[in-house]
Amino acid sequence: GESVGLHLPTLSVQEGDNSIINCAYSNSASDYFIWYKQESGKGPQFIIDIRSNMDKRQGQRVTVLLNKTVKHLSLQIAATQPGDSAVYFCAENWGGGSYIPTFGRGTSLIVHP
Amino acid sequence: DTAVSQTPKYLVTQMGNDKSIKCEQNLGHDTMYWYKQDSKKFLKIMFSYNNKELIINETVPNRFSPKSPDKAHLNLHINSLELGDSAVYFCASSPTGNNQPQHFGDGTRLSIL
């Protein structure tokens, strides 16, 4: 399950399960959203993005869902593997602003073999 | 390999010293960034340069001075290092314009003794 506290939110799953990582964004004018994966000792790596004129986008084993009504973004990972263990960040961007994305807090995904 | 590369990967130094972190990208991007990531993994934008010109300077102490000799390089110089500067610093780049994901380096872990 998912736990939120003083430390980084953590989601623990078993290998083979589907994972859902959630993100609430703050700016209702944001029109571009990105998910990044950060492995230990590495920089954030682009996974998938979605524009505000869409509500769903699929990649390889990943799906991003966007609900603009409640300003919510989710990343679904199918058949989670140990290599998916990492910290996942959502980022929002507003085209009318500085083009600098604002990063969310991050969620640590732990996949147990 | 095409990438964002930053050096050094680790930097251990004493309070009061001056240090620099170098960043280079060979992706042909026009925009480069510096981020600071704290111990809770929160990513905060520090600076953004577009074609060697500063476009974003968040509330960062003026002890931090970015330098962009050309659009492929954005170096970060820090004067009079303080304990609170201990963090991981990430360089990133992206093409100009909205709806463009950023490409990150693998970070420089700065530890102040």
Backbone of each chain as ProteinMPNN parsed JSONL, in Angstrom:
{"seq_chain_A": "GESVGLHLPTLSVQEGDNSIINCAYSNSASDYFIWYKQESGKGPQFIIDIRSNMDKRQGQRVTVLLNKTVKHLSLQIAATQPGDSAVYFCAENWGGGSYIPTFGRGTSLIVHP", "coords_chain_A": {"N_chain_A": [[0.82, -1.196, 0.0], [0.207, 2.384, 0.038], [1.979, 4.85, 1.764], [2.06, 7.881, 3.543], [4.027, 10.263, 5.037], [6.353, 11.829, 7.24], [8.576, 11.209, 5.84], [9.717, 10.309, 2.516], [6.946, 9.514, 0.5], [5.944, 6.141, 0.17], [5.535, 3.27, -1.857], [4.912, -0.056, -1.772], [5.183, -3.038, -3.547], [4.501, -6.303, -4.906], [6.509, -8.208, -7.119], [5.368, -8.397, -10.424], [2.831, -7.482, -9.858], [0.462, -4.813, -10.592], [1.275, -1.361, -10.483], [0.294, 1.736, -9.06], [0.935, 5.061, -9.077], [0.342, 8.093, -7.574], [-0.356, 11.598, -8.084], [-0.882, 14.879, -7.083], [-1.46, 17.919, -8.604], [-0.763, 21.478, -8.66], [-1.394, 23.804, -10.149], [-4.024, 24.983, -11.92], [-3.844, 25.942, -14.456], [-1.835, 24.59, -15.675], [-0.491, 22.852, -18.465], [0.969, 20.79, -19.405], [2.401, 17.721, -18.584], [4.659, 15.61, -16.87], [6.222, 12.516, -16.213], [8.867, 11.3, -14.265], [11.554, 9.009, -13.621], [13.685, 8.188, -11.009], [16.511, 6.545, -10.341], [18.632, 5.1, -7.821], [21.449, 7.06, -7.165], [21.415, 8.232, -9.629], [20.308, 10.633, -12.135], [17.009, 12.151, -12.579], [14.941, 10.489, -14.932], [13.262, 10.747, -17.972], [10.015, 9.376, -18.402], [7.308, 9.325, -19.414], [4.99, 11.557, -20.978], [2.216, 13.91, -20.948], [-0.231, 15.909, -22.535], [-2.485, 18.609, -21.788], [-4.769, 18.386, -23.29], [-5.43, 15.803, -23.438], [-6.555, 12.796, -21.784], [-5.489, 10.418, -21.236], [-2.602, 8.438, -21.768], [-0.551, 6.057, -23.296], [2.37, 4.078, -22.814], [5.166, 1.891, -23.127], [4.378, -0.599, -21.05], [3.629, 1.368, -19.257], [1.166, 3.741, -18.229], [-0.288, 6.904, -18.321], [-2.614, 8.821, -16.583], [-4.77, 11.578, -16.651], [-6.605, 13.799, -14.755], [-8.181, 16.576, -14.983], [-10.166, 17.897, -13.681], [-9.998, 17.408, -10.945], [-7.384, 17.965, -10.618], [-5.375, 15.904, -10.836], [-2.976, 13.4, -11.327], [-1.877, 10.275, -12.551], [0.357, 7.473, -12.565], [0.539, 4.441, -14.049], [1.982, 1.326, -13.751], [2.438, -1.583, -15.392], [2.654, -5.05, -14.571], [4.837, -4.972, -12.631], [8.354, -4.787, -12.159], [11.441, -5.775, -10.483], [13.402, -3.978, -11.379], [11.989, -1.667, -11.673], [11.991, -0.398, -9.316], [12.418, 2.606, -7.734], [12.533, 6.223, -7.323], [9.738, 8.102, -8.136], [8.74, 10.929, -9.921], [6.288, 13.413, -10.508], [5.799, 16.125, -12.767], [4.702, 19.407, -13.46], [3.804, 21.786, -15.964], [3.443, 25.049, -17.234], [2.415, 26.575, -20.091], [2.062, 29.292, -20.395], [3.81, 30.419, -18.736], [7.076, 30.289, -17.421], [8.069, 28.086, -18.668], [9.424, 26.399, -17.016], [9.347, 23.405, -15.411], [7.431, 22.402, -12.546], [8.255, 20.369, -9.924], [6.778, 17.573, -8.302], [6.577, 16.022, -5.041], [7.605, 13.408, -5.045], [7.582, 9.817, -5.098], [8.493, 6.852, -3.578], [9.012, 3.793, -5.036], [8.943, 0.467, -4.206], [9.819, -2.675, -5.176], [9.155, -5.926, -4.473], [10.745, -9.023, -4.871]], "CA_chain_A": [[0.0, 0.0, 0.0], [0.921, 3.648, -0.032], [2.025, 5.549, 3.047], [2.535, 9.258, 3.456], [4.423, 10.734, 6.352], [7.416, 12.808, 7.225], [9.551, 10.776, 4.869], [9.224, 10.18, 1.155], [5.862, 8.531, 0.361], [6.47, 4.871, -0.318], [4.598, 2.272, -2.351], [5.548, -1.373, -1.83], [4.389, -3.985, -4.328], [5.142, -7.562, -5.264], [6.847, -8.363, -8.533], [4.251, -8.907, -11.218], [1.628, -6.683, -9.609], [0.39, -3.501, -11.215], [1.521, -0.269, -9.53], [-0.305, 3.03, -9.394], [1.547, 6.153, -8.332], [-0.539, 9.239, -7.714], [0.242, 12.921, -7.952], [-1.801, 16.01, -7.136], [-0.731, 19.108, -9.033], [-1.285, 22.667, -7.979], [-1.777, 24.918, -11.01], [-5.085, 24.564, -12.842], [-3.476, 26.392, -15.804], [-0.772, 23.724, -16.223], [-0.974, 22.21, -19.683], [1.885, 19.734, -19.821], [2.744, 16.962, -17.393], [5.735, 14.663, -17.16], [6.64, 11.588, -15.169], [10.278, 10.944, -14.273], [11.996, 7.926, -12.743], [15.035, 8.431, -10.52], [17.144, 5.413, -9.672], [19.633, 5.482, -6.825], [22.716, 7.519, -7.716], [21.227, 8.725, -11.001], [19.399, 11.755, -12.284], [15.668, 11.8, -13.061], [14.904, 10.051, -16.329], [11.929, 10.889, -18.56], [9.279, 8.141, -18.68], [6.17, 9.565, -20.282], [4.387, 12.862, -20.761], [0.847, 14.042, -21.447], [-0.686, 17.284, -22.652], [-3.764, 18.797, -21.097], [-5.907, 18.078, -24.168], [-5.614, 14.359, -23.394], [-6.754, 12.309, -20.418], [-4.796, 9.134, -21.077], [-1.553, 8.176, -22.751], [0.083, 4.784, -22.972], [3.694, 3.76, -23.324], [5.463, 0.481, -22.928], [4.075, -0.99, -19.658], [3.206, 2.516, -18.441], [0.018, 4.537, -18.663], [-0.515, 8.095, -17.509], [-3.99, 9.308, -16.587], [-4.872, 12.97, -16.219], [-7.944, 14.248, -14.391], [-8.017, 18.01, -14.78], [-11.207, 18.38, -12.784], [-9.495, 17.357, -9.568], [-5.938, 18.226, -10.689], [-4.753, 14.663, -10.4], [-2.215, 12.684, -12.347], [-1.407, 8.995, -12.036], [1.228, 6.662, -13.409], [0.283, 3.029, -13.848], [3.033, 0.461, -14.271], [1.919, -2.949, -15.496], [3.593, -6.157, -14.324], [5.998, -4.296, -12.047], [9.562, -5.593, -12.056], [12.4, -5.208, -9.528], [14.081, -2.843, -11.997], [11.141, -0.472, -11.591], [12.214, 0.223, -8.001], [13.025, 3.926, -7.935], [11.665, 7.327, -6.909], [9.011, 8.617, -9.296], [8.31, 12.317, -9.781], [5.494, 14.072, -11.534], [6.13, 17.535, -12.946], [3.692, 20.148, -14.223], [4.373, 22.924, -16.665], [2.418, 25.959, -17.741], [2.943, 27.22, -21.284], [2.003, 30.747, -20.289], [4.79, 30.86, -17.753], [8.502, 30.3, -17.721], [8.427, 26.776, -19.212], [10.172, 25.627, -16.035], [8.389, 22.524, -14.739], [7.425, 22.301, -11.091], [8.282, 18.962, -9.56], [6.091, 17.104, -7.114], [7.42, 15.575, -3.946], [8.235, 12.128, -5.32], [7.109, 8.597, -4.428], [9.451, 5.751, -3.674], [8.4, 2.508, -5.376], [9.784, -0.673, -3.839], [9.262, -3.891, -5.768], [9.685, -7.109, -3.804], [10.746, -10.19, -5.768]], "C_chain_A": [[0.853, 1.245, 0.0], [0.888, 4.327, 1.328], [2.61, 6.93, 2.86], [2.89, 9.702, 4.844], [5.501, 11.76, 6.217], [8.45, 12.47, 6.177], [8.898, 10.693, 3.502], [8.078, 9.172, 1.124], [6.387, 7.274, -0.308], [5.337, 3.963, -0.736], [5.364, 0.964, -2.48], [4.636, -2.329, -2.565], [5.187, -5.253, -4.536], [5.433, -7.564, -6.764], [5.667, -8.983, -9.28], [2.956, -8.169, -11.0], [1.649, -5.433, -10.479], [0.572, -2.431, -10.138], [0.81, 0.988, -10.013], [0.309, 4.081, -8.484], [0.745, 7.413, -8.631], [0.188, 10.553, -7.487], [-0.876, 13.955, -8.044], [-1.002, 17.233, -7.563], [-1.47, 20.357, -8.602], [-1.87, 23.725, -8.912], [-2.817, 24.464, -12.035], [-4.791, 25.014, -14.279], [-2.381, 25.524, -16.429], [-1.308, 22.946, -17.409], [-0.058, 21.1, -20.187], [2.392, 19.049, -18.567], [3.722, 15.857, -17.766], [5.94, 13.757, -15.952], [8.115, 11.255, -15.38], [10.529, 9.803, -13.295], [13.429, 8.236, -12.317], [15.536, 7.211, -9.765], [18.25, 5.923, -8.763], [20.939, 5.886, -7.506], [22.631, 8.075, -9.122], [20.355, 9.971, -10.994], [18.025, 11.288, -12.721], [15.696, 11.506, -14.553], [13.463, 10.136, -16.819], [11.291, 9.519, -18.817], [8.207, 8.389, -19.732], [5.628, 10.955, -19.989], [2.961, 12.866, -21.319], [0.504, 15.524, -21.498], [-2.095, 17.402, -22.109], [-4.969, 18.529, -21.982], [-6.165, 16.571, -24.257], [-5.926, 13.963, -21.959], [-6.063, 10.964, -20.172], [-3.731, 9.016, -22.164], [-0.825, 6.912, -22.328], [1.465, 4.693, -23.588], [3.916, 2.272, -23.144], [5.348, 0.162, -21.44], [3.648, 0.171, -18.763], [2.029, 3.239, -19.086], [-0.081, 5.745, -17.753], [-1.964, 8.529, -17.703], [-4.015, 10.717, -16.015], [-6.324, 13.302, -15.948], [-7.837, 15.732, -14.029], [-9.034, 18.573, -13.799], [-10.717, 18.444, -11.344], [-7.986, 17.567, -9.509], [-5.14, 17.029, -10.186], [-4.137, 13.941, -11.59], [-1.832, 11.328, -11.757], [-0.546, 8.296, -13.078], [0.948, 5.208, -13.064], [1.399, 2.24, -14.511], [2.486, -0.965, -14.254], [3.031, -3.949, -15.23], [4.917, -5.627, -13.779], [7.159, -5.269, -11.833], [10.511, -4.985, -11.031], [13.142, -3.999, -10.084], [13.262, -1.57, -12.015], [11.308, 0.238, -10.254], [13.001, 1.519, -8.189], [12.125, 4.962, -7.26], [11.041, 7.91, -8.174], [8.506, 10.024, -8.984], [7.328, 12.67, -10.888], [5.943, 15.524, -11.614], [5.042, 18.176, -13.794], [4.341, 21.374, -14.83], [3.226, 23.752, -17.239], [2.991, 26.738, -18.911], [2.918, 28.727, -21.235], [3.023, 31.308, -19.324], [6.213, 30.761, -18.267], [8.988, 29.028, -18.402], [9.271, 25.959, -18.251], [9.184, 24.724, -15.306], [8.544, 22.585, -13.228], [7.313, 20.842, -10.725], [7.453, 18.708, -8.318], [7.087, 16.5, -6.14], [8.155, 14.274, -4.249], [7.63, 10.997, -4.51], [8.131, 7.508, -4.66], [8.695, 4.458, -3.946], [9.392, 1.403, -5.041], [9.106, -1.927, -4.351], [9.947, -5.09, -5.123], [9.619, -8.308, -4.738], [9.916, -11.327, -5.197]], "O_chain_A": [[2.081, 1.169, -0.034], [-0.161, 4.361, 1.971], [3.557, 7.114, 2.095], [2.089, 9.521, 5.762], [5.575, 12.48, 5.221], [9.135, 13.361, 5.674], [7.708, 10.961, 3.339], [8.218, 8.077, 1.668], [7.183, 7.344, -1.245], [4.306, 3.887, -0.068], [6.349, 0.885, -3.213], [3.45, -2.426, -2.251], [6.405, -5.27, -4.361], [4.689, -6.991, -7.56], [5.058, -9.953, -8.829], [2.067, -8.211, -11.85], [2.681, -5.042, -11.022], [0.082, -2.578, -9.018], [0.736, 1.263, -11.21], [0.207, 3.991, -7.261], [0.502, 7.753, -9.789], [1.205, 10.614, -6.796], [-1.705, 13.918, -8.954], [0.02, 17.551, -6.954], [-2.642, 20.309, -8.229], [-2.759, 24.473, -8.504], [-2.518, 23.655, -12.912], [-5.418, 24.524, -15.218], [-2.04, 25.712, -17.597], [-2.431, 22.442, -17.379], [-0.28, 20.54, -21.261], [2.768, 19.709, -17.599], [3.624, 15.25, -18.833], [5.84, 14.198, -14.807], [8.557, 10.971, -16.494], [9.831, 9.646, -12.294], [14.285, 8.514, -13.156], [15.043, 6.887, -8.685], [18.738, 7.042, -8.923], [21.472, 5.14, -8.328], [23.654, 8.359, -9.744], [19.744, 10.316, -9.982], [17.874, 10.158, -13.184], [16.378, 12.177, -15.328], [12.548, 9.65, -16.153], [11.925, 8.62, -19.371], [8.19, 7.76, -20.79], [5.787, 11.47, -18.882], [2.556, 11.964, -22.051], [0.894, 16.296, -20.622], [-2.81, 16.408, -21.985], [-6.09, 18.451, -21.478], [-7.0, 16.118, -25.039], [-5.605, 14.696, -21.024], [-6.055, 10.446, -19.055], [-3.926, 9.429, -23.307], [-0.52, 6.72, -21.151], [1.709, 5.151, -24.704], [2.968, 1.497, -23.023], [6.17, 0.63, -20.652], [3.333, -0.053, -17.594], [1.917, 3.332, -20.308], [0.031, 5.614, -16.534], [-2.469, 8.597, -18.823], [-3.358, 11.006, -15.015], [-7.181, 13.111, -16.811], [-7.453, 16.088, -12.915], [-8.795, 19.599, -13.162], [-10.983, 19.404, -10.621], [-7.375, 17.367, -8.46], [-4.346, 17.128, -9.25], [-4.697, 13.886, -12.685], [-1.496, 11.247, -10.576], [-0.694, 8.495, -14.284], [1.103, 4.795, -11.915], [1.721, 2.456, -15.679], [2.116, -1.48, -13.199], [4.185, -3.739, -15.603], [5.973, -5.809, -14.385], [6.975, -6.404, -11.393], [10.405, -3.795, -10.732], [13.477, -3.085, -9.331], [13.782, -0.503, -12.339], [10.819, 1.354, -10.079], [14.105, 1.519, -8.732], [11.085, 4.62, -6.697], [11.734, 8.176, -9.156], [7.925, 10.274, -7.928], [7.503, 12.285, -12.044], [6.416, 16.085, -10.625], [4.526, 17.563, -14.729], [5.298, 21.927, -14.288], [2.197, 23.226, -17.664], [3.955, 27.486, -18.742], [3.671, 29.383, -21.955], [3.098, 32.518, -19.115], [6.504, 31.111, -19.41], [10.178, 28.894, -18.686], [9.79, 24.912, -18.638], [8.271, 25.221, -14.646], [9.639, 22.791, -12.704], [6.39, 20.152, -11.159], [7.427, 19.523, -7.395], [8.291, 16.475, -6.395], [9.254, 14.07, -3.733], [7.215, 11.195, -3.369], [8.575, 7.272, -5.783], [7.827, 4.072, -3.163], [10.525, 1.396, -5.522], [7.959, -2.211, -4.005], [11.164, -5.249, -5.217], [8.575, -8.586, -5.329], [9.807, -12.384, -5.818]]}, "seq_chain_B": "DTAVSQTPKYLVTQMGNDKSIKCEQNLGHDTMYWYKQDSKKFLKIMFSYNNKELIINETVPNRFSPKSPDKAHLNLHINSLELGDSAVYFCASSPTGNNQPQHFGDGTRLSIL", "coords_chain_B": {"N_chain_B": [[28.575, 9.044, -26.412], [25.349, 10.511, -26.356], [24.431, 12.941, -24.014], [23.842, 14.453, -20.767], [26.398, 15.587, -18.938], [28.022, 15.843, -15.848], [30.523, 17.112, -13.673], [32.435, 17.298, -10.628], [31.4, 13.914, -9.624], [31.245, 13.432, -6.954], [31.798, 15.624, -4.245], [33.613, 16.69, -1.671], [34.158, 18.911, 0.875], [35.377, 21.643, 2.894], [33.653, 23.895, 5.094], [33.288, 27.241, 4.081], [34.977, 27.174, 1.932], [35.492, 27.65, -1.669], [33.919, 26.33, -4.518], [33.488, 24.626, -7.698], [31.116, 23.262, -10.017], [30.89, 21.445, -12.957], [29.064, 21.378, -16.051], [28.001, 19.811, -18.992], [26.326, 19.499, -22.083], [25.571, 17.502, -24.902], [23.423, 17.436, -26.538], [22.429, 19.317, -28.147], [20.655, 21.14, -27.118], [18.959, 24.206, -26.241], [18.42, 25.24, -23.775], [19.417, 25.223, -20.403], [19.712, 24.007, -17.029], [20.011, 24.301, -13.439], [19.447, 22.288, -10.638], [18.635, 21.728, -7.175], [18.711, 19.04, -4.99], [17.334, 17.956, -2.04], [17.774, 16.147, 1.112], [15.374, 14.866, 1.404], [14.646, 14.292, -1.112], [13.437, 16.3, -2.536], [13.137, 18.285, -5.385], [14.449, 21.27, -6.438], [14.302, 24.063, -8.509], [17.05, 26.069, -9.436], [18.491, 27.753, -11.252], [18.022, 28.851, -14.654], [19.122, 28.819, -17.966], [18.968, 30.183, -21.216], [20.234, 29.836, -24.335], [22.74, 30.854, -23.41], [21.908, 32.949, -21.851], [20.654, 34.185, -18.768], [17.541, 33.169, -17.599], [15.923, 32.376, -15.537], [16.139, 32.869, -12.112], [15.903, 31.645, -9.234], [15.087, 32.054, -5.713], [17.948, 32.086, -4.675], [20.92, 32.102, -2.767], [23.338, 34.73, -3.301], [25.826, 33.681, -3.286], [25.934, 31.636, -4.992], [26.818, 31.262, -8.267], [26.034, 30.995, -11.541], [27.594, 30.126, -14.659], [27.723, 30.479, -18.099], [29.514, 29.624, -20.648], [29.052, 28.894, -23.261], [26.268, 27.621, -25.208], [26.249, 24.954, -24.684], [27.288, 24.467, -22.251], [26.949, 24.823, -18.74], [28.063, 26.005, -15.921], [28.444, 25.804, -12.351], [29.283, 27.869, -9.801], [30.229, 28.083, -6.447], [30.531, 30.115, -3.711], [32.108, 30.531, -0.494], [31.199, 28.204, 1.031], [28.535, 26.678, 2.867], [27.174, 24.725, 5.612], [24.511, 24.083, 5.055], [24.498, 23.881, 2.338], [24.996, 21.364, 1.583], [23.981, 18.799, -0.467], [22.456, 17.176, -3.331], [23.3, 18.174, -6.511], [21.824, 18.828, -9.568], [22.283, 19.028, -13.014], [20.525, 19.953, -15.949], [19.038, 19.755, -19.234], [17.108, 21.061, -21.987], [15.191, 21.23, -25.051], [14.273, 24.443, -26.41], [11.226, 26.006, -25.432], [7.764, 25.21, -24.742], [6.326, 22.151, -23.433], [8.393, 20.249, -23.442], [10.39, 17.656, -22.351], [12.864, 17.469, -19.752], [16.368, 16.655, -19.743], [18.444, 15.021, -17.595], [21.575, 15.242, -15.821], [23.704, 12.982, -13.917], [24.093, 13.961, -11.425], [25.763, 15.761, -8.757], [27.13, 15.063, -5.751], [27.354, 17.019, -3.059], [29.165, 17.494, -0.175], [29.514, 19.089, 2.838], [31.926, 19.669, 5.224]], "CA_chain_B": [[27.164, 8.956, -26.035], [24.685, 11.79, -26.148], [24.086, 12.957, -22.594], [24.197, 15.582, -19.927], [27.433, 15.077, -18.041], [28.461, 16.828, -14.874], [31.683, 16.703, -12.875], [32.659, 15.893, -10.266], [30.235, 13.196, -9.137], [31.268, 13.647, -5.501], [32.612, 16.772, -3.855], [33.663, 16.812, -0.212], [34.994, 20.079, 1.136], [35.137, 22.274, 4.192], [32.902, 25.142, 5.161], [34.053, 28.443, 3.763], [35.695, 27.025, 0.659], [34.814, 27.938, -2.938], [34.012, 25.169, -5.409], [32.726, 24.687, -8.944], [30.608, 22.043, -10.63], [30.785, 21.689, -14.394], [28.019, 20.645, -16.76], [28.057, 19.899, -20.449], [25.359, 18.66, -22.795], [25.819, 17.41, -26.343], [22.132, 17.133, -27.141], [22.035, 20.435, -29.0], [19.575, 21.892, -26.481], [19.205, 25.631, -26.032], [18.132, 25.633, -22.395], [20.058, 24.412, -19.375], [19.178, 24.274, -15.696], [20.584, 23.704, -12.242], [18.502, 21.945, -9.583], [19.169, 21.235, -5.908], [17.85, 18.003, -4.401], [17.666, 17.806, -0.621], [17.798, 14.773, 1.638], [14.027, 14.28, 1.236], [14.467, 14.09, -2.548], [12.704, 17.391, -3.166], [13.907, 18.92, -6.455], [14.136, 22.695, -6.517], [15.012, 24.775, -9.56], [17.903, 27.164, -8.988], [18.758, 28.65, -12.371], [17.796, 28.371, -16.001], [19.761, 29.627, -19.003], [18.565, 29.909, -22.584], [21.243, 30.398, -25.229], [23.745, 31.534, -22.586], [21.352, 34.065, -21.081], [19.898, 33.804, -17.581], [16.11, 33.456, -17.697], [15.308, 32.121, -14.246], [17.028, 32.851, -10.962], [15.039, 31.517, -8.064], [15.657, 32.675, -4.513], [19.189, 31.389, -4.357], [21.906, 33.07, -2.27], [24.243, 35.18, -4.361], [27.069, 32.887, -3.251], [25.838, 30.717, -6.119], [26.881, 32.024, -9.513], [26.145, 30.171, -12.746], [28.341, 30.707, -15.776], [27.463, 29.737, -19.325], [30.441, 30.101, -21.691], [28.371, 28.649, -24.529], [24.974, 27.031, -24.875], [26.409, 23.553, -24.316], [27.888, 24.395, -20.922], [26.445, 25.675, -17.663], [28.82, 25.661, -14.726], [27.927, 26.396, -11.12], [30.332, 28.213, -8.846], [29.67, 28.37, -5.128], [31.488, 30.765, -2.802], [31.889, 30.497, 0.963], [30.269, 27.093, 1.241], [27.925, 26.534, 4.199], [26.686, 23.368, 5.887], [23.218, 23.89, 4.401], [24.664, 23.671, 0.899], [25.112, 19.921, 1.351], [22.827, 18.34, -1.249], [22.846, 16.696, -4.657], [23.011, 19.206, -7.505], [21.604, 18.244, -10.884], [22.22, 19.832, -14.223], [19.582, 19.409, -16.922], [18.884, 20.561, -20.447], [15.916, 20.759, -22.784], [15.003, 22.144, -26.177], [13.513, 25.628, -26.039], [9.793, 25.98, -25.662], [6.914, 24.444, -23.844], [6.067, 20.756, -23.762], [9.649, 19.557, -23.718], [10.946, 17.083, -21.124], [14.26, 17.774, -19.466], [17.316, 15.558, -19.656], [19.246, 15.296, -16.409], [22.827, 14.571, -15.519], [23.603, 12.033, -12.81], [24.179, 14.651, -10.147], [26.999, 15.954, -7.987], [26.813, 15.054, -4.325], [28.216, 17.967, -2.351], [29.144, 17.301, 1.268], [30.29, 20.127, 3.515], [32.376, 19.194, 6.54]], "C_chain_B": [[26.584, 10.349, -25.891], [24.18, 11.836, -24.719], [24.316, 14.335, -22.008], [25.205, 15.049, -18.918], [27.892, 16.191, -17.106], [29.603, 16.252, -14.044], [31.968, 17.747, -11.807], [31.363, 15.212, -9.824], [30.11, 13.365, -7.616], [32.206, 14.812, -5.203], [32.501, 16.915, -2.35], [34.618, 17.944, 0.113], [34.604, 20.707, 2.464], [34.335, 23.555, 4.04], [33.82, 26.319, 4.841], [34.81, 28.377, 2.457], [34.825, 27.454, -0.519], [35.004, 26.731, -3.852], [33.17, 25.396, -6.664], [32.287, 23.303, -9.382], [30.411, 22.356, -12.114], [29.683, 20.843, -15.003], [28.135, 20.891, -18.246], [26.964, 19.016, -21.034], [25.677, 18.685, -24.284], [24.563, 17.011, -27.096], [21.663, 18.25, -28.072], [20.912, 21.28, -28.414], [19.976, 23.342, -26.245], [19.078, 26.047, -24.575], [18.789, 24.67, -21.419], [19.629, 24.897, -18.003], [20.133, 23.733, -14.632], [19.472, 23.506, -11.222], [19.272, 21.532, -8.333], [18.189, 20.209, -5.365], [18.277, 17.775, -2.963], [17.558, 16.353, -0.179], [16.444, 14.087, 1.542], [13.656, 14.134, -0.239], [13.687, 15.21, -3.234], [13.614, 18.11, -4.15], [13.49, 20.376, -6.587], [14.968, 23.357, -7.601], [15.828, 25.901, -8.95], [18.051, 28.201, -10.095], [18.32, 27.993, -13.673], [18.427, 29.349, -16.975], [19.222, 29.196, -20.352], [19.554, 30.607, -23.504], [22.212, 31.33, -24.5], [23.192, 32.704, -21.772], [20.49, 33.554, -19.924], [18.429, 34.147, -17.773], [15.389, 33.205, -16.393], [16.395, 32.14, -13.179], [16.136, 32.825, -9.742], [15.749, 32.108, -6.846], [16.836, 31.858, -4.026], [20.183, 32.426, -3.833], [22.885, 33.477, -3.365], [25.637, 34.571, -4.244], [27.11, 31.889, -4.412], [25.855, 31.541, -7.402], [27.05, 31.067, -10.69], [26.93, 30.912, -13.817], [28.104, 29.836, -16.998], [28.372, 30.266, -20.427], [29.896, 29.902, -23.099], [27.125, 27.838, -24.221], [25.072, 25.557, -24.515], [26.946, 23.378, -22.891], [27.19, 25.337, -19.943], [27.117, 25.216, -16.38], [28.245, 26.398, -13.52], [29.074, 26.625, -10.158], [29.687, 28.61, -7.529], [30.777, 28.941, -4.241], [31.102, 30.513, -1.35], [30.883, 29.424, 1.349], [29.824, 26.994, 2.696], [27.398, 25.11, 4.355], [25.389, 23.077, 5.139], [23.314, 23.711, 2.895], [24.821, 22.194, 0.562], [23.832, 19.41, 0.698], [23.377, 17.654, -2.5], [22.395, 17.748, -5.656], [22.935, 18.545, -8.879], [21.591, 19.319, -11.947], [21.237, 19.158, -15.174], [19.561, 20.299, -18.158], [17.591, 20.173, -21.139], [15.923, 21.645, -24.022], [14.187, 23.343, -25.713], [12.031, 25.411, -26.29], [9.062, 25.085, -24.694], [6.822, 22.999, -24.303], [7.321, 20.01, -24.19], [10.189, 18.973, -22.419], [12.416, 17.456, -20.971], [15.089, 16.494, -19.41], [18.303, 15.91, -18.551], [20.594, 14.597, -16.444], [22.649, 13.662, -14.312], [23.902, 12.66, -11.449], [25.585, 14.768, -9.585], [26.612, 16.005, -6.519], [27.831, 15.914, -3.593], [28.055, 17.771, -0.851], [30.064, 18.324, 1.913], [30.635, 19.642, 4.921], [32.427, 20.333, 7.549]], "O_chain_B": [[27.234, 11.256, -25.372], [23.565, 10.878, -24.251], [24.884, 15.232, -22.63], [24.89, 14.155, -18.133], [28.118, 17.326, -17.526], [29.637, 15.056, -13.754], [31.772, 18.941, -12.035], [30.338, 15.875, -9.67], [29.007, 13.43, -7.073], [33.259, 14.962, -5.822], [31.434, 17.221, -1.819], [35.768, 17.935, -0.328], [33.604, 20.327, 3.073], [34.346, 24.202, 2.992], [34.97, 26.374, 5.278], [35.239, 29.404, 1.929], [33.609, 27.602, -0.399], [36.099, 26.179, -3.951], [32.27, 26.235, -6.689], [32.977, 22.309, -9.157], [29.845, 23.386, -12.478], [29.398, 19.739, -14.539], [28.338, 22.017, -18.7], [26.71, 17.918, -20.539], [26.003, 19.726, -24.854], [24.614, 16.35, -28.133], [20.615, 18.134, -28.708], [20.283, 22.056, -29.134], [21.152, 23.666, -26.075], [19.58, 27.101, -24.186], [18.723, 23.452, -21.59], [19.232, 26.05, -17.833], [20.942, 22.841, -14.886], [18.668, 24.402, -10.967], [20.402, 21.051, -8.413], [16.988, 20.466, -5.285], [19.431, 17.443, -2.692], [17.288, 15.457, -0.979], [16.368, 12.86, 1.593], [12.498, 13.885, -0.574], [13.315, 15.075, -4.4], [14.728, 18.501, -3.801], [12.32, 20.677, -6.821], [16.193, 23.232, -7.616], [15.358, 26.606, -8.057], [17.768, 29.382, -9.895], [18.255, 26.769, -13.789], [18.284, 30.563, -16.829], [19.038, 28.007, -20.611], [19.695, 31.829, -23.459], [22.46, 32.454, -24.937], [23.949, 33.378, -21.074], [19.706, 32.618, -20.08], [18.098, 35.293, -18.078], [14.324, 33.78, -16.167], [17.439, 31.504, -13.328], [15.671, 33.865, -9.276], [16.873, 32.599, -6.947], [16.731, 31.055, -3.099], [20.281, 33.518, -4.393], [23.22, 32.681, -4.243], [26.53, 34.912, -5.019], [28.167, 31.369, -4.769], [25.008, 32.412, -7.6], [28.083, 30.41, -10.822], [26.934, 32.141, -13.878], [28.262, 28.616, -16.947], [28.036, 31.256, -21.077], [30.235, 30.648, -24.017], [26.939, 27.408, -23.082], [24.084, 24.963, -24.083], [27.041, 22.255, -22.395], [26.884, 26.484, -20.268], [26.78, 24.17, -15.825], [27.645, 27.465, -13.649], [29.755, 25.683, -9.751], [28.723, 29.375, -7.5], [31.822, 28.319, -4.053], [29.932, 30.31, -1.024], [29.838, 29.719, 1.929], [30.609, 27.195, 3.623], [27.201, 24.39, 3.376], [25.184, 21.967, 4.648], [22.312, 23.419, 2.242], [24.785, 21.813, -0.608], [22.739, 19.567, 1.241], [24.588, 17.564, -2.701], [21.237, 18.164, -5.645], [23.835, 17.816, -9.295], [20.972, 20.373, -11.795], [21.131, 17.932, -15.198], [20.01, 21.445, -18.126], [17.047, 19.093, -20.908], [16.58, 22.686, -24.045], [13.478, 23.253, -24.711], [11.636, 24.724, -27.232], [9.657, 24.316, -23.939], [7.198, 22.669, -25.428], [7.317, 19.25, -25.158], [10.426, 19.719, -21.469], [13.111, 17.723, -21.952], [14.595, 15.415, -19.081], [18.922, 16.974, -18.576], [20.742, 13.515, -17.014], [21.557, 13.583, -13.748], [23.955, 11.959, -10.438], [26.472, 13.974, -9.901], [25.86, 16.881, -6.094], [29.013, 15.579, -3.52], [26.95, 17.868, -0.319], [31.244, 18.415, 1.577], [29.761, 19.26, 5.698], [32.784, 20.117, 8.707]]}, "name": "protein", "num_of_chains": 2, "seq": "GESVGLHLPTLSVQEGDNSIINCAYSNSASDYFIWYKQESGKGPQFIIDIRSNMDKRQGQRVTVLLNKTVKHLSLQIAATQPGDSAVYFCAENWGGGSYIPTFGRGTSLIVHPDTAVSQTPKYLVTQMGNDKSIKCEQNLGHDTMYWYKQDSKKFLKIMFSYNNKELIINETVPNRFSPKSPDKAHLNLHINSLELGDSAVYFCASSPTGNNQPQHFGDGTRLSIL"}
